[in-house]
Amino acid sequence: MLTNVPLLIVPFIVYNIQVLFGGGLAVWDQEIFRLPMISGAVWTMDMGDLMISVALLLLFFEIIKATRVGANSIIDHLLSTFVFIAFLVEFLLASQAVHSVFFTLMMIALVDVLAGFTVSIRSATRDVNVGPGGY
């Protein structure tokens, strides 16, 4: 049952904890590190970039989970849909969620839902075998 928990709930919870208890929206602009590049430019990573990077990594694992076959995959898709709906409702109703990091996380959750259903449908069509009689 624990494998059905959508991984993208982690960025949702972390975002809310950071905003509520970690200093508001300004936390996403805090610089984590700077890395000088060979070109002479300096690359900086802030908290928002880190959160989006982690969410993209979790999206990869969610897409892998979507390739599973069985009744558990339906529950997994349903729970992923609920996570996206939670993102959407919070984005529309909470002023703390009106931030580009939250919007990007919400879009990642949408891609998770769409990719999950698409992968399942595509793999289900490969399981259907139509015989020479057309039935």
Secondary structure per residue as TSV (DSSP state, phi and psi in degrees):
chain	resnum	aa	ss	phi	psi
A	1	M	-	360.0	-33.8
A	2	L	G	-66.3	-25.0
A	3	T	G	-71.9	-15.3
A	4	N	G	-83.2	-12.2
A	5	V	S	-66.6	125.0
A	6	P	-	-66.7	128.9
A	7	L	T	-66.8	-24.7
A	8	L	T	-75.3	-0.8
A	9	I	H	-72.4	-23.5
A	10	V	H	-62.8	-51.7
A	11	P	H	-62.3	-32.8
A	12	F	H	-62.4	-47.1
A	13	I	H	-68.2	-44.5
A	14	V	H	-62.2	-42.1
A	15	Y	H	-58.7	-48.0
A	16	N	H	-65.2	-39.5
A	17	I	H	-65.2	-44.2
A	18	Q	H	-63.3	-43.1
A	19	V	H	-70.5	-41.6
A	20	L	H	-75.9	-39.7
A	21	F	H	-116.5	-7.3
A	22	G	T	-109.2	12.4
A	23	G	T	111.6	17.2
A	24	G	G	80.2	-159.4
A	25	L	G	-70.9	-22.0
A	26	A	G	-64.4	-18.3
A	27	V	G	-62.0	-29.7
A	28	W	G	-74.0	-17.0
A	29	D	G	-95.7	0.3
A	30	Q	-	-70.8	130.0
A	31	E	E	-74.7	133.4
A	32	I	E	-92.2	-50.0
A	33	F	E	-157.1	165.2
A	34	R	E	-122.8	140.8
A	35	L	E	-132.6	113.5
A	36	P	E	-70.8	136.9
A	37	M	-	-100.5	165.8
A	38	I	T	-62.6	-31.5
A	39	S	T	-70.2	-12.8
A	40	G	S	100.9	-14.7
A	41	A	-	-76.3	161.8
A	42	V	E	-118.3	124.6
A	43	W	E	-95.7	129.0
A	44	T	E	-116.7	141.8
A	45	M	E	-117.3	129.2
A	46	D	E	-109.5	177.0
A	47	M	H	-59.9	-37.9
A	48	G	H	-63.7	-42.0
A	49	D	H	-62.8	-40.9
A	50	L	H	-64.2	-43.2
A	51	M	H	-62.7	-42.5
A	52	I	H	-67.3	-38.5
A	53	S	H	-63.5	-43.4
A	54	V	H	-63.7	-42.0
A	55	A	H	-63.6	-37.7
A	56	L	H	-66.9	-37.5
A	57	L	H	-64.8	-41.9
A	58	L	H	-65.7	-34.5
A	59	L	H	-61.4	-39.3
A	60	F	H	-56.7	-47.6
A	61	F	H	-68.0	-32.6
A	62	E	H	-65.5	-38.3
A	63	I	H	-68.7	-37.4
A	64	I	H	-62.1	-42.8
A	65	K	H	-61.6	-29.2
A	66	A	H	-69.0	-16.4
A	67	T	T	-81.7	-6.5
A	68	R	-	-68.3	149.7
A	69	V	-	-112.7	140.2
A	70	G	S	135.2	-178.1
A	71	A	H	-66.9	-30.9
A	72	N	H	-63.8	-28.4
A	73	S	H	-67.3	-31.9
A	74	I	H	-66.4	-42.7
A	75	I	H	-63.7	-41.6
A	76	D	H	-60.4	-44.3
A	77	H	H	-65.7	-39.7
A	78	L	H	-63.5	-45.5
A	79	L	H	-66.2	-37.3
A	80	S	H	-63.5	-37.1
A	81	T	H	-64.7	-40.7
A	82	F	H	-63.2	-37.2
A	83	V	H	-64.4	-43.5
A	84	F	H	-62.5	-42.4
A	85	I	H	-62.3	-39.1
A	86	A	H	-62.8	-42.4
A	87	F	H	-58.9	-48.8
A	88	L	H	-62.7	-46.2
A	89	V	H	-62.8	-43.9
A	90	E	H	-66.0	-38.9
A	91	F	H	-61.8	-39.5
A	92	L	H	-78.1	-28.8
A	93	L	H	-109.3	-23.2
A	94	A	-	-108.3	127.1
A	95	S	G	-66.6	-27.1
A	96	Q	G	-70.7	-16.4
A	97	A	G	-92.1	-5.4
A	98	V	-	-84.6	79.9
A	99	H	S	-148.9	150.1
A	100	S	H	-64.0	-32.1
A	101	V	H	-64.2	-46.5
A	102	F	H	-64.5	-41.7
A	103	F	H	-61.4	-42.6
A	104	T	H	-65.3	-40.3
A	105	L	H	-61.7	-38.7
A	106	M	H	-64.7	-40.0
A	107	M	H	-67.6	-35.4
A	108	I	H	-63.8	-40.3
A	109	A	H	-64.4	-37.7
A	110	L	H	-64.4	-43.2
A	111	V	H	-61.6	-37.8
A	112	D	H	-59.7	-46.8
A	113	V	H	-64.0	-49.1
A	114	L	H	-65.7	-42.7
A	115	A	H	-66.9	-38.5
A	116	G	H	-61.8	-47.3
A	117	F	H	-67.5	-39.7
A	118	T	H	-64.2	-46.3
A	119	V	H	-61.7	-43.1
A	120	S	H	-64.0	-43.4
A	121	I	H	-66.3	-43.1
A	122	R	H	-64.0	-42.0
A	123	S	H	-71.6	-29.5
A	124	A	H	-69.3	-35.9
A	125	T	H	-68.9	-26.8
A	126	R	H	-74.2	-24.5
A	127	D	H	-77.8	-21.7
A	128	V	-	-78.5	123.9
A	129	N	-	-115.6	115.4
A	130	V	-	-95.7	124.1
A	131	G	-	-79.8	178.1
A	132	P	T	-66.0	-18.6
A	133	G	T	-80.8	-7.5
A	134	G	-	85.2	11.9
A	135	Y	-	-118.5	360.0
